[in-house]
Amino acid sequence: MEKGGSRLFVNITAENAVGVMDRNQLALTAKWPIPGDTQQNLPLFFDEPDHRLLLTTRKMPKLIVIDSDTGKVTAQRALPGHGRRHRL
């Protein structure tokens, strides 16, 4: 949720996308798809000062960075553990 504005960012996991909601209008104003080889976006972190959304995906485990002003993917990195679970 923006402190300096009215936007709220939400995962739309069923559509492999991030939604942008306007809290004043109570409406979805944009939908940004995540890269095509990834699915099940779950944790979402908003870095408001640097205008970045950081999220991870479960299928094709990746960290994805999205510009919170444009919705464009600015970086992505594969995460360890693809295809298997790690135990501590």
N, C-alpha and C positions, 0 to 999 in steps of 0.2 A: 504494500500500500504506500502510495506517495505521501510524504509529509508536506511537500511543497506544491501539491496539486490534487486533482480529484481522481487520478487513475488507481486502479487496483488490478494487479496481474494475477491470473489464475491459470492453472493447468487444465487443459481440456484433453485428458489422457485418451479418451476414446477416439479422438480425432488426431492424436499426435501433434498437438498445437498448444500455443500459449494464447490465452485470451486477454484482451485489454478491456476493462470495464470502467465506465465513468460512474463514479459514486453519486454524482449529483443527478444524472439522468437515469440511473439504475438501468443502464443498457450496455450491451457488448458493443464496443466501437471498432474493434479490430480483432483479427484472428491471424496469428503468425505461425506457420507450419514449422516444425522442427525438421532437420535433415532427413531425407527419405530412407536412409538405411537404419534409422533409429526408431524405437517405439517405447511406449510406456514411460513418458516423462513424469517424474515424481517430485523429488525435492526441488523447490524453487526459492532462490534467494535474490532479493533486489538490492543492488548496490546503487542507491540513489545518487550520491555525489559523483560517481563515475559513469552514470547512465548505462548500467549493465544489469542484465538478468543472467544469473547462473543457474543451470539446471543439470540434472543427471538423468540418464535413461537406463532402463533395465535390460531391454533387448538391444543388443549391440551396445554394451555399457560404455557410455561416453559422458564427459563433461562438456557442456555446450554453453557458449557465451553469446548472448544476444544483445544488440544495441537497443536500449529501452526507448529510444526516440524513433527509430526507423523499423525495428523488427528484424533487421538483417543479422544473420549469424556472423560474428566477428572472429570466433575461434572455436575449435573443437578438438578434444583429445581423448583417445581411447583410454579406458580405465582397465586395470588388471582384473582378472577373474572371469573373463568371457568364457561362458560354457561350463563353469564349475564354481562351486561354493568354497570359500576359504573358512577354515576353522582356526580359532585362537588357541 
